[in-house]
Amino acid sequence: MELVFMIPLAGLAAVFYAAYLAWDVLRRDEGTPEMQDVASMIYEGAMAFLRRQYGTIAALSIVTAIAIGVIVGAVSEGVKDILASGGSVTYGDRQVSPWEEGGLTAVAFLVGALCSGLAGYIGMFIAVRSNSRTASAATRSLKEAITVSLRGGAVSGFLVVALSLIGVSSIFLIYSEVLGNPKSIAPFLIVGFGFGASFVALFAQLGGGIYTKAADVGADLVGKVEAGIPEDDPRNAAVVADLVGDNVGDCAGRGADLFESMSAENIGAMILGVSIYAVTGDLEWIVFPLVLRSFGILATIVGLASVPFFAREDGKQNAMTPLNNGYFIVSALSVIGLFVTTNVMLGDEWWRFFLCGVIGIATGIAFVYITQFYTSGSWRPVKEIAVASRTGPATNIIIGTAVGLETTAATAITISIALVASFAIGAEATISGDNGTISGFSTGVFGTAVATMGMLMSAAYVLSMDTFGPITDNAGGITEMSGAPESARHITDELDSVGNTTKALTKGYAVASAGLAAFLLFSAYLDKVKERLEIPLNDPLPIDLSDVDVFAGGLIGAMLVFVFSSLAIRAVGSAAGDIIEEVRRQFREDPGIMAGTSRPDYGRAVDITARASLRNMIAPGLLAVGLPIAVGLTFRYVREDNDGWLAVSGMLMIGTIVGIIMATFFNNVGGAWDNAKKYVESGQLKDDTGQVLGKGSEAHKAAVVGDTVGDPFKDTAGPSLHVLIKLLATITLVMAPLFIP
Amino acid sequence: MELVFMIPLAGLAAVFYAAYLAWDVLRRDEGTPEMQDVASMIYEGAMAFLRRQYGTIAALSIVTAIAIGVIVGAVSEGVKDILASGGSVTYGDRQVSPWEEGGLTAVAFLVGALCSGLAGYIGMFIAVRSNSRTASAATRSLKEAITVSLRGGAVSGFLVVALSLIGVSSIFLIYSEVLGNPKSIAPFLIVGFGFGASFVALFAQLGGGIYTKAADVGADLVGKVEAGIPEDDPRNAAVVADLVGDNVGDCAGRGADLFESMSAENIGAMILGVSIYAVTGDLEWIVFPLVLRSFGILATIVGLASVPFFAREDGKQNAMTPLNNGYFIVSALSVIGLFVTTNVMLGDEWWRFFLCGVIGIATGIAFVYITQFYTSGSWRPVKEIAVASRTGPATNIIIGTAVGLETTAATAITISIALVASFAIGAEATISGDNGTISGFSTGVFGTAVATMGMLMSAAYVLSMDTFGPITDNAGGITEMSGAPESARHITDELDSVGNTTKALTKGYAVASAGLAAFLLFSAYLDKVKERLEIPLNDPLPIDLSDVDVFAGGLIGAMLVFVFSSLAIRAVGSAAGDIIEEVRRQFREDPGIMAGTSRPDYGRAVDITARASLRNMIAPGLLAVGLPIAVGLTFRYVREDNDGWLAVSGMLMIGTIVGIIMATFFNNVGGAWDNAKKYVESGQLKDDTGQVLGKGSEAHKAAVVGDTVGDPFKDTAGPSLHVLIKLLATITLVMAPLFIP
């Protein structure tokens, strides 16, 4: 247990570092009064939305927590001596009653929800105060602008990781040491934390995703298309809502998404560690994920601090280069941290798990390249879509769809290789202890868990790059609206384009980590089923793959992903409609707006967007939470006792796989369409005679159609699916007692 | 065995009825010389493509048959006494050697391929001779036009069903009676027949689907969009290719698709019947599917003959009404046939299986209504897309996608209910015989098999309605190109719109039947695994659902569906490009074409389309055939022995489910976009002020974009996925010996 001291150390280091960064950003120049004016409107709009959104989420969370307490308390027969069949450890006299289990799960749920909300709130608070400072810095140099925006983003990144680490560790400590539950039971009791994180993430991502794209699509349709005014034009009443939207979607939404991935991965890995702990009696196997995460935080602090050193003062470089270099430093340091941690904590065959972790880190890097290949204008896929735009919007959509469908190949193959290789390496390990020897399935799944942890070591860095996106996007908008000099606009444009890339990368990273984490949670769910059915953890469940209930559950799981996506996409259309109505009304009722003599009522547009988004997130949210429970109960009570958990297994497994694949499709096709439009705008597309087809050409119009279609795909449906995958896993894990006789 | 005489009786009845219909159609008036002129160009183009396509398929089939023979012969250890572990029946001395198994499978493959090809060829031959006769009839009355086109389509429908029944029965009879193999082994030996049918169907549907949409999209883009001439204008060199395309996609392609569904369902059900035969010793359980199919044929003959009686002489009715009435007659007679067959053949608890069959028939009817709801202009979904067209192509695509994703709910829930209910009812049956008693899993799966059979009893009727589609579409084109009177054009327009509905219905029906048939084949695959691993058929396989190989196989299975769709969609774009080039060249080189003084070279356009389609079908075809084998071999040899069949199980199960869901999405979204365009064209869409937004409006242009995007979705990717699902199942069933140690 030598390295356990690292957990509080790294947690505090992350918090202090975030505080330092926040102080550093806030003390900087806020820019001209015009900049501050725009920024304050964004700030107010964002905070108003966040208060309203988290208010709604808080109310839903409290109701859900009570429901969890009652359901688990009333239904569960108590946490049995879960390892009775797998080993022969004794845990003293402590017994957990059903109501206690329900209560503890409910409390963990609330703590998880609270930590996630807190990380999102503070991160956003800093992000929307970094934008005008970035705009101001852009009037001076690229280097300073990068530094400010990345630091602003890093506050969010570090808080998310720190609060996940501190939250999971504290609640584990309290539930085991303070309340005296056996350490092998505590991981099962804290799954509520993961569910709480999923729950907040679902609504944060859904609400934020709907808001951001409704505002974007609404502002574009009513401004660029109907009124014929440019993007970010201050006469458009929806323009502030659009700038607010970038924050609530990419900063708060993605933050909650990765908060959940990390928490779920930590808890899932701890549960899987229990079966090895049962054999060895070494607590290392349970707390290992927390220690490794701590090393990841330290690696990230160093990597992030190194970025300004890679930025050239004269600005004559691709702005992505310093960020990439920082990422490689984080990865390299992570490998070292992984080496130390596995070596010290994981027994004689530590090197096998070290290799598993390296696979995870490599997977993270691979996804960075795969995403770039499919969504950046330098490669075949985006060019192909741009060329298809020459024959109109229909061919742009057809070829774009074909490219998007194709991108799933690299994702599926990379995740499969990572899973199978880390499993195979882990399964070779033989771990002996006082209570026997363990090998094969349990150590294999633990290997995949270490791979997931390895990948997520760089989460804080990736998240910093992600939040960098909305900050630079906002800085661009502020520069435009405040009439700043051309040179500043040039710098923010460049940063904005880098921000688009980092946002796309984060989504690829989030999908991959969601896939790996979901596999862990799926294994944890089956462990829970075995525990209740009193089947040894190392034995397979006696079910037939061709069981009709598994198949039917699978069909419903695949369908859930599709229908959830449909609701999310439609929500954008519906909320955008409300915004369009409002902007049209303002144009109609005050002709001074169009003439530039009076200022539109931005606040009202922001408010209407917020209401519309929150209203529209309810239906998909309820579907995601309700359908797994409905399926489990229906199959258990209408069919037979055992069919409840069987149908849920099928639903979970196939829902996860289809969710990964569909999220990949949505994210990549949206990114590719976006960049195909940028490719056309940059004048790189030519017709057969060599004539450039740039802005304003028919080809450009066709490319804009693709870009608009891609918006709700890549910023609403895709990211919401990451969350759905993990929510499915945590909800079934928490509610499992309902489905098992 | 009282009813076995029905099999040859119904087979011959179907063949004679088809011959009578063909004679009746061919003796009718061929129309004016202008009509005959156009029709003969279509006829020549279609036959040229078919010869070329079937030539390619034949070559591929022969290579594949040899490969199958060698692989199965060399790898297999021979068909073991498969029931040794499940019962104690003895089969005499007959033993099948590995090479014999390989040879018999290869021969069955070739026979299956041949029957499928023959059905497609003759059906097409009549269909392309019915179009001018329909056009001619349309100059006289709606009733006569319906009669001719439906009879022309029915030739194809009956031949497909008859050749499937005769093919499966004959090869079963020869392999068991003539070659002396035990009747319990013969069903396993004839799976090659199903694989052959799948193989032909894959290429027929892919090649046909690419051809039809490449010609359609190409003709539209170069004609309507570029040159500004109307649809079916004789100056467009691609117009004949477009008319040919309707036949090769909807007639030959869909015919091969349903031929495969029926053959696969028959063989799968016979394999499942073996485990009951082992207990009872009653051969009824094996031949039941063939007898039930025979009753379906008789019901269809009566139903089809009744259609003209429902058509009013004055034409004052919805042309869909007579077709719907005929379908209800077929369904009612099918219930009676089902009652007789189950009662006579399936022992004391026959009524349980009768109920299962009724569930299947009801599922078929349900899909007719579900498809209509989502793709017809009378309901909310299509209207919603039309309204979204008012704000441009982007919102049309966004809302269309949302609607398409939503349609998967009804499909998934209906198929799930049908599967689970028929399984539950079947599982209640207890069947006793000389060799013990069987209940639960085996009788449950047999119940789902009976449901599938019940649904497919009406296949010939549905297929007749489907082929009715291209015939009426062609009749419309012929009427237009030959300058026939306005009244005739009015009748063919109405028939064409009915044809669009029947084509959409057939796809819904084909998805549902593919889903049910694939579940049977999945069970059959696992039976084969159990047989080789010497696990009793009634026991579950000892594998963990969270097995990493199953999960990875599943990811790859889901990805296969996406990448296959991508290739199919892209193939359309690529082939369409070739056609556009050719039409442009003809316009450029002969200005007389546009002036209407010289005739374009239709034949060359047809030929280029054919070459391009066949070239483009190779990549997706090879992917579909090669990937399952590659996955099985990789996991078996790179991982461990048992991981081959495990990964293939995951791939098969999740590929099937994702295939059903994606096919539903593609078919329905395409149909909905198509009809949203028609809705706008019919003048039903209005703006906020009540002004009609009809043909030529911006909303109409937006709706056309959706329609064009939907074309390769609904006519290439979607239908090809039906075939992919079943191909996956048959290929893994035949190749199973490769993946199992």
Chai-1 contact restraints between the chains, C-beta under 6 A:
chainA,res_idxA,chainB,res_idxB,connection_type,confidence,min_distance_angstrom,max_distance_angstrom,comment,restraint_id
A,P393,B,P393,contact,1.0,0.0,6.0,A-B,restraint_1
A,P393,B,V705,contact,1.0,0.0,6.0,A-B,restraint_2
A,A394,B,V705,contact,1.0,0.0,6.0,A-B,restraint_3
A,A394,B,T708,contact,1.0,0.0,6.0,A-B,restraint_4
A,A394,B,V709,contact,1.0,0.0,6.0,A-B,restraint_5
A,I397,B,I397,contact,1.0,0.0,6.0,A-B,restraint_6
A,I397,B,V709,contact,1.0,0.0,6.0,A-B,restraint_7
A,I398,B,G573,contact,1.0,0.0,6.0,A-B,restraint_8
A,I398,B,V709,contact,1.0,0.0,6.0,A-B,restraint_9
A,I399,B,G573,contact,1.0,0.0,6.0,A-B,restraint_10
A,A402,B,S566,contact,1.0,0.0,6.0,A-B,restraint_11
A,A402,B,I569,contact,1.0,0.0,6.0,A-B,restraint_12
A,A402,B,R570,contact,1.0,0.0,6.0,A-B,restraint_13
A,L405,B,F562,contact,1.0,0.0,6.0,A-B,restraint_14
A,L405,B,S565,contact,1.0,0.0,6.0,A-B,restraint_15
A,L405,B,S566,contact,1.0,0.0,6.0,A-B,restraint_16
A,E406,B,V563,contact,1.0,0.0,6.0,A-B,restraint_17
A,E406,B,S566,contact,1.0,0.0,6.0,A-B,restraint_18
A,T408,B,M559,contact,1.0,0.0,6.0,A-B,restraint_19
A,T408,B,F562,contact,1.0,0.0,6.0,A-B,restraint_20
A,A409,B,M559,contact,1.0,0.0,6.0,A-B,restraint_21
A,A409,B,V563,contact,1.0,0.0,6.0,A-B,restraint_22
A,A412,B,L555,contact,1.0,0.0,6.0,A-B,restraint_23
A,A412,B,I556,contact,1.0,0.0,6.0,A-B,restraint_24
A,A412,B,M559,contact,1.0,0.0,6.0,A-B,restraint_25
A,S416,B,A552,contact,1.0,0.0,6.0,A-B,restraint_26
A,S416,B,L555,contact,1.0,0.0,6.0,A-B,restraint_27
A,L419,B,V548,contact,1.0,0.0,6.0,A-B,restraint_28
A,L419,B,A552,contact,1.0,0.0,6.0,A-B,restraint_29
A,V420,B,V548,contact,1.0,0.0,6.0,A-B,restraint_30
A,V420,B,A552,contact,1.0,0.0,6.0,A-B,restraint_31
A,F423,B,V548,contact,1.0,0.0,6.0,A-B,restraint_32
A,F522,B,S546,contact,1.0,0.0,6.0,A-B,restraint_33
A,S523,B,S546,contact,1.0,0.0,6.0,A-B,restraint_34
A,L526,B,S546,contact,1.0,0.0,6.0,A-B,restraint_35
A,P540,B,P542,contact,1.0,0.0,6.0,A-B,restraint_36
A,P540,B,I543,contact,1.0,0.0,6.0,A-B,restraint_37
A,P540,B,D544,contact,1.0,0.0,6.0,A-B,restraint_38
A,P542,B,P540,contact,1.0,0.0,6.0,A-B,restraint_39
A,I543,B,P540,contact,1.0,0.0,6.0,A-B,restraint_40
A,D544,B,P540,contact,1.0,0.0,6.0,A-B,restraint_41
A,L545,B,S649,contact,1.0,0.0,6.0,A-B,restraint_42
A,S546,B,F522,contact,1.0,0.0,6.0,A-B,restraint_43
A,S546,B,S523,contact,1.0,0.0,6.0,A-B,restraint_44
A,S546,B,L526,contact,1.0,0.0,6.0,A-B,restraint_45
A,V548,B,L419,contact,1.0,0.0,6.0,A-B,restraint_46
A,V548,B,V420,contact,1.0,0.0,6.0,A-B,restraint_47
A,V548,B,F423,contact,1.0,0.0,6.0,A-B,restraint_48
A,A552,B,S416,contact,1.0,0.0,6.0,A-B,restraint_49
A,A552,B,L419,contact,1.0,0.0,6.0,A-B,restraint_50
A,A552,B,V420,contact,1.0,0.0,6.0,A-B,restraint_51
A,G554,B,I657,contact,1.0,0.0,6.0,A-B,restraint_52
A,L555,B,A412,contact,1.0,0.0,6.0,A-B,restraint_53
A,L555,B,S416,contact,1.0,0.0,6.0,A-B,restraint_54
A,L555,B,I657,contact,1.0,0.0,6.0,A-B,restraint_55
A,I556,B,A412,contact,1.0,0.0,6.0,A-B,restraint_56
A,A558,B,I657,contact,1.0,0.0,6.0,A-B,restraint_57
A,A558,B,V658,contact,1.0,0.0,6.0,A-B,restraint_58
A,A558,B,I661,contact,1.0,0.0,6.0,A-B,restraint_59
A,M559,B,T408,contact,1.0,0.0,6.0,A-B,restraint_60
A,M559,B,A409,contact,1.0,0.0,6.0,A-B,restraint_61
A,M559,B,A412,contact,1.0,0.0,6.0,A-B,restraint_62
A,F562,B,L405,contact,1.0,0.0,6.0,A-B,restraint_63
A,F562,B,T408,contact,1.0,0.0,6.0,A-B,restraint_64
A,V563,B,E406,contact,1.0,0.0,6.0,A-B,restraint_65
A,V563,B,A409,contact,1.0,0.0,6.0,A-B,restraint_66
A,S565,B,L405,contact,1.0,0.0,6.0,A-B,restraint_67
A,S566,B,A402,contact,1.0,0.0,6.0,A-B,restraint_68
A,S566,B,L405,contact,1.0,0.0,6.0,A-B,restraint_69
A,S566,B,E406,contact,1.0,0.0,6.0,A-B,restraint_70
A,I569,B,A402,contact,1.0,0.0,6.0,A-B,restraint_71
A,R570,B,A402,contact,1.0,0.0,6.0,A-B,restraint_72
A,G573,B,I398,contact,1.0,0.0,6.0,A-B,restraint_73
A,G573,B,I399,contact,1.0,0.0,6.0,A-B,restraint_74
A,S649,B,L545,contact,1.0,0.0,6.0,A-B,restraint_75
A,I654,B,I654,contact,1.0,0.0,6.0,A-B,restraint_76
A,I654,B,I657,contact,1.0,0.0,6.0,A-B,restraint_77
A,I657,B,G554,contact,1.0,0.0,6.0,A-B,restraint_78
A,I657,B,L555,contact,1.0,0.0,6.0,A-B,restraint_79
A,I657,B,A558,contact,1.0,0.0,6.0,A-B,restraint_80
A,I657,B,I654,contact,1.0,0.0,6.0,A-B,restraint_81
A,V658,B,A558,contact,1.0,0.0,6.0,A-B,restraint_82
A,V658,B,V658,contact,1.0,0.0,6.0,A-B,restraint_83
A,I661,B,A558,contact,1.0,0.0,6.0,A-B,restraint_84
A,V705,B,P393,contact,1.0,0.0,6.0,A-B,restraint_85
A,V705,B,A394,contact,1.0,0.0,6.0,A-B,restraint_86
A,T708,B,A394,contact,1.0,0.0,6.0,A-B,restraint_87
A,V709,B,A394,contact,1.0,0.0,6.0,A-B,restraint_88
A,V709,B,I397,contact,1.0,0.0,6.0,A-B,restraint_89
A,V709,B,I398,contact,1.0,0.0,6.0,A-B,restraint_90
